[in-house]
Amino acid sequence: MVKKGDIAVISAIAFLAAMLFLLPFFRKSPGKTVKVTVNNKVFGTYSLNDDRTVKISTENGRTTLVIKNGAAYFEGSTCPDKLCEKMGKLSSVGDTAVCLPLKTVAEVTGQ
């Protein structure tokens, strides 16, 4: 017969096992570079350690990628919805911001 104490121990073990399984998904590695592609072609790869602004012009408009304090973000985009700017600062491996009207993607990598 199962007792209340047994259920508590089994629940605690199940919880710990789930946390150990999920932990890698919550831990993000800090990025080293941001790769920018325009129209599926590499526009440039930039270190997140070097503060700079990158002007990007396409046939559909312009935007600026700002790299500052180990993070990259879009600003001053001429696209109508400005979703790329609303994606915020990118600093961890896998962080991505996309500007569909300008066909521009910024992705943080660990290389």
Stockholm file with secondary structure:
# STOCKHOLM 1.0

chainA/1-111         MVKKGDIAVISAIAFLAAMLFLLPFFRKSPGKTVKVTVNNKVFGTYSLNDDRTVKISTENGRTTLVIKNGAAYFEGSTCPDKLCEKMGKLSSVGDTAVCLPLKTVAEVTGQ
#=GR chainA/1-111 SS CCCHHHHHHHHHHHHHHHHHHHHHHHCCCBCSEEEEEETTEEEEEEETTSCEEEEEEETTEEEEEEEETTEEEEESCCSSSCHHHHTCCBCBTTCEEEETTTTEEEEEECC
#=GC SS_cons         CCCHHHHHHHHHHHHHHHHHHHHHHHCCCBCSEEEEEETTEEEEEEETTSCEEEEEEETTEEEEEEEETTEEEEESCCSSSCHHHHTCCBCBTTCEEEETTTTEEEEEECC
//
